[in-house]
Amino acid sequence: MRIWDLATGPHHVPVTGHTDSVCAVAITRIDGRPYGLSASGDGTLQVRDLATGAHTATLTGHTGSLTDLAVTDLDGRPHALTTSN
């Protein structure tokens, strides 16, 4: 997975960390900053600060591969919903 600058073309940083393919991505804002979320076949949801590319969290809980991801605000806070096999 890579984060691209669509205005200039070159990618900012390659994103590593998952041990299986990424099946879904989403973008949200946390405290006004842009974050990218990636769901993977390794059963994890990873969260990255898109401005810096820094990994900020790995969320676990599913026993199977993640299959989809959605993000919404609930009570003014971003929440992720994931599904798995």
Secondary structure, DSSP 8 states (H G I E B T S, - for coil): -EEE-TTT-SEEEE----SS-EEEEEEEEETTEEEEEEEETTS-EEEEETTT--EEEEE---SS-EEEEEEEEETTEEEEEEEE-
